[in-house]
Amino acid sequence: MQRTYPEGVPSWVDLESPDLGAAQEFYGGLFGWTFEAAPGPRADAAYVVARLDGRAAAGLGADLPDGSSDAEATPDLPVWNTYVAVADLDAAVERMTAAGGRVIAAAADAGRAGRAAVVADPGGARFGLWQAGARAGVQVVNEPGAWNFSDLHTSDPAQPRFYEAVFGWEFADLGFATLIRCPGYGDHLAATVDPDIRQRQASAITPPKFEDAIGWLAPAHDGEPPHWHVTFTVADRDEAASTAERLGGTVLASTDTDWTQEALIRDPQGGVFTASRFVPPER
């Protein structure tokens, strides 16, 4: 069964890179991805879908050509983008701007795959909106080499209100961190690709309503602009960090928490992401 995403759930991630071939070499070597050419959100830029064991795991796209009028949509350094699923892209853009956000790249077709727009919240954190066509979204998650979560890094206490208004998200302060939930997502998963989600999560120490979880709210570091940060699952944090360095990446930090072993990694061209191994505490 194809994994689908209800409105308000992050559904896709992709990387904008100045050297698409080099990006494929790095991420293919790190995560075991293979690649196939596919329609992307920008008609004038090459795009590939990364696959893990044949399942769509992410997208990689080339930067826009120099001098493009849409240059604001492409930052100075490579960046991992997170896209939120919407049923009606035009209506979602209107809702987003009414809540104080702004459009960075206007809605555009990605062939039969779907429609996308790049937007920013009132604090400046950019993200995408994705109205699915043939490409429903990522088809493999939460296993080694696959997307785990996207987290909102911000120090603005008012920023969650924007997402509450646009997507109906809930922000739950758990004491050690703030969980972002999309109400009803657990019901959707249980009715489609993950019928045992609640039983499986009950066997671990998980926060209330974790089946609705779509990400975390994290404080931005000093000097760090608000942004959406992408995390991928790995089987072994230290091995992944070593492999990233062998492929030309840089390990910026390694962190152990009560739940994870993480490495913050910068790819050879500047794109930053986290590689994370899940290590839940014992009951």
N, C-alpha and C positions, 0 to 999 in steps of 0.2 A: 504494500500500500504506500502511495506517495505521501510524504509528510506535508501537511498544509498548515497555514498560519492564520489564525483569526486576526481581525483588525486590532492593532495596538501591540502586537508581539513582534519583536525583532526577528527578521526572517532571512537576512542575507548580509554577508560581509564581503568587501572587496578592497583591494589595494591599488592605489594609483602610483605607478613607478616610472622613473625616467628611462629605465632599461628593462623592457618586459622580458627579454631573454634571460638576463641576469637574475631577475626576480624568480623566474621559473626554476632556474638552476638551484637557487638558494632554498626556496620553499619546497621544491620537489625533493631535494636532498635531506631536508630537515623532517618533513612530515610524510614522505612517501607519496606525494601527490603526482598524478599525471594530468595532462592538460589537453584541452581541445578548444579550437577557435569557436567563438559564440558571439551573438549580438550583445553589445554592452549599452550602458546608459548614454554614451556619447557616440554618435554615428561617425565622427571624424577621428576616433581613437581605437586602436586595436584592443581586443579583449579576449581573454580565455577563461574558461571555467575549469577550476581545479577539481580533480576527482580523487577520492580515496576509496579504493576497491570498487571503482565504477560509480560511486555515488557522489553527487555534487557537494563539494565541501566549502568552496569560496570562489571568488572571482579575482582575476588580476587584470588590470588595465594599464595601457600606456598613458603617460601624461598628454595633455593637449599640446598641439604644436605651438612653438613660440609665436607670440603675437596674436593668439586667439582672443577674440572679444569675450570669451567665457573664462578668461584666465583666473578670475576670482574663485572659480569652482575648484581650481587645482592649487594647493598650497605649495610653499617653496620646497618642502621636503616631502618624500613619500608618506602617505598616511593610510591607515586602515579605516575604512568607512563602515558604519553600521546602518542598515536600512530597516525601517519599521514597516510592517505590513499594513496596508490600508485597502479598503474595499473600493473607494472612489478617490482617486488621486486629487482631482480638482477640488472636491469638497474638503479633503484633508488639508490642502494648501490654504484654503480660505479659513478653515478653523485655526490653523497654525498662525497665520498672520493676524487674525483677530485676537489671539492670545499674546501677541507681542513678538512673535518670531519673524524671520525674514527669509525670502527666497534667495538662494545663491545661484543655483542653476535651475532654470525653468523646467517644467514637466516636459518629458520627451519620451518617445517610443524607443524601446530596445528590441526592435523587430517583433516577432511573435512572443518573445520571452515575457514582456510586460511593459510597464511604464514607470519611469523614475523621476524624482526631483531631488535636488540637494537643497537643504534648508539649514537654518541655524536658530537655536533657541535665543531668548533675550540676553543670555549671558555670553553668547558667541559660540557655544558648542555646536558644531555642525554635525548633521546626520542626514540620512536619506529616507525618502518615502518610496515604498515599492508597491505598486498595484500589479499583482501577479497575472501573467498570462500563462504561457506554457511552462515557465519557470516559477514554480510555487515558492521556492526558496531553498535553503540548504537542506540536503537530504541525509546528512550524517552529523550527529552532534554528540558531545560528551563521551567520546572515546578517543584513544590516542591518535593524534593527527587531525582531529576535528575541532570545530569551534565549541567553546565551552560557554562563555558569557561575554557580554559587552557591558562595561560599567561606566557610569557618568561620573567624571572627576570634576568637582566644582567646590568652591568655598562660599557660594552664594546661597544662603538659607532659603531664599525666595524661589530659586530655580525649580524645585519640584512642583510648584503650583502651575507652572506652564504645562508640564506633562500630565498633571492631573486634569487640567482643562481640555487638553487636546486628545488624550488617549484614555482618560479615566484610570490612570495608574494609581496604585497605592504605595506609599513609602512607609515601611514598618521599621521603626527603630528597635533593634534587637539588643541594644546595649553595646555589643562588640562591633556592630556594623549596622548599616541601614539597607534593608532588602527592598527591591523594587518588584511589585507584583502587578500582573494584569489579570483582574478578576475574571474567572471563567476559563482561563487557559488550561487549568488542570482538567476541567470537564471535557474540553476539546481533546486533549491528549488521551484521556481515558476512553473516549468514544471513537478514537481513530487509531493511532500508531502505538499507544502505550497503555493498554487496558489495565495493567498491574501497577501503575505508577504509585498509587496511594499505599498499596500493600508493601511495595519495595521501599518506599521512603519511610514507612513505619518501622522497618527493621533497622534503620539508622537513626542517629540523633539529628533530626532536622527541625528547623523552625516551623511554627504554625503556618499552614497554607503554602508550604514550600512548593507544592505542585503548580502554583500560579506564578512562581518566580521567573523573572526575565532578566535580572541583572542586579547590580549593587550600586549604591551611591557612595562615593569615596571622596574624602577631602582632597582638594588639589594641593600639591606641594607649593612652597614659596616660589613665585615666579612662573608657575605652571598655568597656562591658560585653560579655561574650561574646555573639556573635550570628552568624546566617547572613546574608551580604551578597550581593545579587543584581547581576549584571552583564549588560548588554545590548550586542549588537553594533551598531556604527554604521559607515557608509561613510566618514565624516569626523568626527573628534573635535571639531575646532574649530567646524565648522558645527553639529554637534549641540549643543554648549555654547551657541553663539549663539542657536539656536532655543529652547533651554530657557529662556534668560534673557528672550527676547522673549515667551514664554508665561507668564512670572511666576516661573520657577524661579530658583535660585541655584547658581552654580558654586562649590563649596567648595574644589576643588583641581584642578589639571591636572598630569599626570605622564606622562613618557616613560620607557619601559623598553626593554630589548633586544628585546622582543617586541610591545609594545603602545603605543598612545597613548591615555591614559585621562582622563576627566573625572569627578570625583565631584560629583554633582548632587543638590540637594534640591528636591523639587517644591514648588509653592506652599503645600501644606498640611503639609509637613514630612517626607514620605517620602524616604528617601535611597537612591540606587542609583548604579551606575557605568555610563557609556557608554564603550565600548572599541572601538578599531580595531586589528585584527591587522596587525602590520608585522614579519614574521619576518626575522631576519638573513640575509644572503646566505651561501651556502655558501663 
